[in-house]
């Protein structure tokens, strides 16, 4: 299906791996030009030539990051049509009581304030164009918190309200805002040392791969498997297209059917 994204300019934060990387690939496949912002963009840089791709190596938790990325996009391509706010972090915690102020600050600075600053940086351009799309990577943890992810769950709840607010203020001026809410997608956040798989392996007292099977059995995930980053990317691409131009202020789950079963 042609989504009509040819030559549109998309900013993807967290484009170096996982959902962000797959979304950048999908936008490029649809003919868009992509600005990828991430602390590491080595793999992203290989996706296309300089006429269709711009890599910005930056930590999206820094206060100036949004303005830096937006300005780079305008200098390279002259417009900004789509923002996929995606850069984030999730660290398993023993409990709420041992989650420190530093933990909370680091997570909220990236997962929420990074989104706020990036949206604030692109909105003037989108409003001047009379059209734009904001898509934010939330999580089903923002609606039903995960016991080992207190700060992450709260940050994703904040993303839901951020998008709802932006939708309320700017949809009438041509800028839509939506959330894509993945759950149980196997990204580097699962496989990284100290990530979800290590926490699950400890919980179930088994190997990492055995922990996936144990988790699926315990969670009763209707899909019967973990999701893939490219499956989230497909939803992001749809929400970015004109096929979704009557959708704003929504949160769309990509979760294998988990929410209705909990």
C-alpha positions as CSV (number, residue, x, y, z in Angstrom):
1,X,0.0,0.0,0.0
2,X,1.3,3.4,-0.9
3,X,1.0,5.6,2.1
4,X,1.7,8.8,0.3
5,X,4.8,9.7,2.3
6,X,7.2,10.3,-0.7
7,X,9.5,13.3,-0.1
8,X,8.0,14.1,3.3
9,X,10.5,14.9,6.0
10,X,10.4,12.8,9.2
11,X,12.4,13.1,12.3
12,X,12.9,9.9,14.3
13,X,14.5,10.0,17.7
14,X,16.1,6.9,19.0
15,X,16.8,5.9,15.4
16,X,19.9,3.9,16.2
17,X,18.2,0.6,17.2
18,X,14.9,-1.1,17.8
19,X,11.6,0.5,17.0
20,X,13.2,3.8,16.0
21,X,15.6,2.1,13.6
22,X,12.8,0.0,12.0
23,X,10.6,3.1,11.7
24,X,13.3,5.0,9.9
25,X,13.7,2.0,7.5
26,X,9.9,2.0,6.9
27,X,9.8,5.8,6.2
28,X,12.7,5.5,3.8
29,X,11.0,2.6,2.0
30,X,7.9,4.8,1.6
31,X,10.1,7.5,-0.1
32,X,10.4,9.9,2.8
33,X,13.5,11.7,3.9
34,X,14.6,10.9,7.4
35,X,16.5,12.7,10.1
36,X,17.6,10.2,12.7
37,X,18.7,11.4,16.1
38,X,20.3,9.0,18.6
39,X,23.4,8.7,20.8
40,X,24.7,6.1,18.3
41,X,23.7,6.3,14.6
42,X,26.2,3.9,13.1
43,X,23.7,1.5,11.7
44,X,21.2,4.2,10.8
45,X,23.7,5.9,8.6
46,X,23.9,2.8,6.3
47,X,20.2,2.9,5.4
48,X,20.3,5.5,2.6
49,X,22.4,8.2,0.9
50,X,22.9,11.7,2.2
51,X,20.2,13.1,-0.1
52,X,17.5,11.2,1.8
53,X,19.0,10.7,5.3
54,X,20.6,12.8,7.9
55,X,22.1,11.4,11.1
56,X,22.4,13.5,14.3
57,X,24.4,12.0,17.1
58,X,22.9,13.5,20.3
59,X,21.6,12.6,23.7
60,X,17.9,13.5,23.6
61,X,17.9,14.0,27.3
62,X,19.9,17.2,27.0
63,X,17.9,20.4,27.1
64,X,19.1,21.7,23.7
65,X,18.6,18.5,21.8
66,X,15.2,19.3,20.4
67,X,16.3,22.6,18.9
68,X,19.5,21.1,17.5
69,X,17.7,18.3,15.7
70,X,14.9,20.5,14.4
71,X,17.4,23.0,13.0
72,X,19.5,20.3,11.4
73,X,16.3,19.0,9.7
74,X,15.4,22.4,8.3
75,X,19.0,23.1,7.1
76,X,19.1,19.7,5.3
77,X,15.6,19.4,3.9
78,X,13.8,22.7,4.4
79,X,10.7,21.4,6.2
80,X,9.5,19.0,8.9
81,X,6.4,17.0,8.2
82,X,6.5,14.2,10.8
83,X,8.0,13.7,14.2
84,X,8.3,10.3,15.8
85,X,9.2,10.9,19.4
86,X,10.8,7.6,20.4
87,X,14.1,7.9,22.3
88,X,13.7,6.3,25.7
89,X,15.1,4.2,28.4
90,X,13.7,1.5,30.7
91,X,15.6,0.0,33.6
92,X,14.2,-2.8,35.8
93,X,13.9,-1.8,39.5
94,X,13.6,-4.0,42.5
95,X,10.8,-1.9,43.8
96,X,9.4,1.7,44.1
97,X,11.2,2.2,47.4
98,X,14.7,1.6,45.9
99,X,14.1,3.8,42.9
100,X,16.1,6.9,43.7
101,X,15.6,10.5,42.8
102,X,18.4,10.2,40.3
103,X,16.6,7.2,38.6
104,X,13.4,9.2,38.4
105,X,15.1,12.2,37.0
106,X,17.1,10.4,34.4
107,X,14.0,8.5,33.1
108,X,11.7,11.5,33.0
109,X,14.3,13.7,31.5
110,X,14.6,11.4,28.5
111,X,11.2,9.7,28.2
112,X,9.0,12.7,28.9
113,X,11.0,16.0,28.7
114,X,12.8,14.8,25.6
115,X,9.4,14.4,23.9
116,X,8.3,17.8,25.2
117,X,11.3,19.6,23.9
118,X,11.3,17.9,20.5
119,X,7.6,18.7,20.0
120,X,8.2,22.3,21.1
121,X,11.0,22.5,18.6
122,X,9.1,21.3,15.5
123,X,5.7,22.8,16.2
124,X,6.4,26.3,14.9
125,X,7.5,24.9,11.5
126,X,4.5,22.6,11.3
127,X,2.1,25.4,12.2
128,X,3.7,27.6,9.6
129,X,3.2,24.9,7.0
130,X,-0.4,24.4,8.1
131,X,0.2,20.6,8.5
132,X,2.2,18.2,10.5
133,X,2.1,14.9,12.4
134,X,3.4,14.2,15.9
135,X,3.6,10.5,16.9
136,X,4.9,9.6,20.4
137,X,6.1,6.1,21.4
138,X,4.2,5.3,24.6
139,X,3.7,1.9,26.1
140,X,0.9,-0.1,27.5
141,X,2.8,0.4,30.8
142,X,1.5,3.9,30.7
143,X,-2.1,2.6,31.2
144,X,-1.3,-0.5,33.3
145,X,2.0,-0.1,35.2
146,X,4.6,-2.8,35.2
147,X,5.8,-3.8,38.7
148,X,9.5,-3.7,37.9
149,X,9.2,-0.4,36.0
150,X,7.9,2.4,38.3
151,X,9.6,5.3,36.7
152,X,9.2,4.1,33.2
153,X,5.5,3.4,33.7
154,X,4.9,6.9,35.1
155,X,6.9,8.5,32.2
156,X,4.7,6.7,29.6
157,X,1.6,7.8,31.4
158,X,2.9,11.4,31.0
159,X,3.4,10.8,27.3
160,X,-0.3,9.9,26.9
161,X,-1.3,13.2,28.5
162,X,1.3,15.1,26.5
163,X,-0.1,13.8,23.2
164,X,-3.7,14.4,24.3
165,X,-2.9,18.0,25.2
166,X,-1.1,18.6,22.0
167,X,-4.0,17.2,20.1
168,X,-6.5,19.4,21.9
169,X,-4.5,22.6,21.1
170,X,-3.2,22.0,17.6
171,X,-5.4,19.6,15.7
172,X,-7.6,22.5,14.5
173,X,-4.4,24.1,13.2
174,X,-3.4,21.2,11.1
175,X,-1.1,19.3,13.4
176,X,-2.3,15.9,14.7
177,X,-0.8,14.1,17.7
178,X,-1.1,10.4,18.6
179,X,0.6,7.7,20.6
180,X,1.6,4.3,19.5
181,X,1.6,2.1,22.5
182,X,3.7,-1.1,22.2
183,X,3.9,-3.9,24.7
184,X,6.0,-7.0,24.7
185,X,8.1,-6.0,21.7
186,X,11.5,-7.7,21.6
187,X,13.9,-4.7,21.3
188,X,17.4,-4.1,22.7
189,X,15.6,-3.0,26.0
190,X,14.8,-6.7,26.4
191,X,18.2,-8.1,25.5
192,X,20.6,-5.5,27.0
193,X,22.5,-6.5,30.1
194,X,20.3,-5.7,33.1
195,X,17.2,-5.5,30.8
196,X,13.9,-7.2,30.8
197,X,15.2,-10.6,30.0
198,X,17.7,-10.6,32.8
199,X,15.0,-9.5,35.2
200,X,12.7,-12.3,34.0
201,X,15.4,-14.9,34.1
202,X,16.0,-14.0,37.7
203,X,12.3,-14.1,38.5
204,X,11.7,-17.5,36.9
205,X,15.2,-18.9,37.9
206,X,16.0,-20.0,34.3
207,X,18.0,-19.0,31.2
208,X,17.1,-15.9,29.3
209,X,15.4,-17.8,26.4
210,X,13.6,-20.0,28.8
211,X,12.4,-16.9,30.5
212,X,10.6,-15.8,27.3
213,X,8.6,-19.0,27.3
214,X,7.8,-18.7,31.0
215,X,6.8,-15.1,30.6
216,X,4.5,-15.9,27.7
217,X,2.9,-18.7,29.6
218,X,2.4,-16.5,32.7
219,X,1.1,-13.4,30.8
220,X,-1.3,-15.4,28.6
221,X,-0.4,-13.1,25.8
222,X,-3.1,-13.9,23.1
223,X,-0.6,-13.6,20.2
224,X,1.5,-16.3,21.8
225,X,4.8,-14.6,21.0
226,X,6.7,-11.4,21.5
227,X,6.2,-8.6,18.9
228,X,8.7,-7.3,16.5
229,X,9.9,-3.7,16.1
230,X,8.9,-3.6,12.4
231,X,5.3,-4.3,13.5
232,X,5.3,-1.1,15.5
233,X,6.9,0.7,12.6
234,X,4.0,-0.2,10.4
235,X,1.5,1.5,12.7
236,X,3.7,4.6,13.0
237,X,3.9,4.9,9.2
238,X,0.1,4.6,9.0
239,X,-0.5,7.2,11.6
240,X,1.9,9.5,9.8
241,X,0.0,9.2,6.5
242,X,-3.0,11.0,5.3
243,X,-5.0,7.8,5.6
244,X,-5.1,8.6,9.3
245,X,-5.8,12.3,9.0
246,X,-9.0,12.0,11.1
247,X,-7.2,10.3,13.9
248,X,-5.8,12.7,16.6
249,X,-5.5,12.4,20.4
250,X,-5.5,8.6,20.3
251,X,-3.3,5.9,21.8
252,X,-3.1,2.8,19.5
253,X,-1.9,-0.4,21.0
254,X,0.5,-2.8,19.3
255,X,0.5,-5.4,22.0
256,X,-0.6,-8.8,20.8
257,X,-4.0,-8.4,22.4
258,X,-2.6,-8.2,26.0
259,X,-4.7,-5.3,27.3
260,X,-8.2,-6.8,27.1
261,X,-6.9,-9.9,28.9
262,X,-5.5,-8.3,32.0
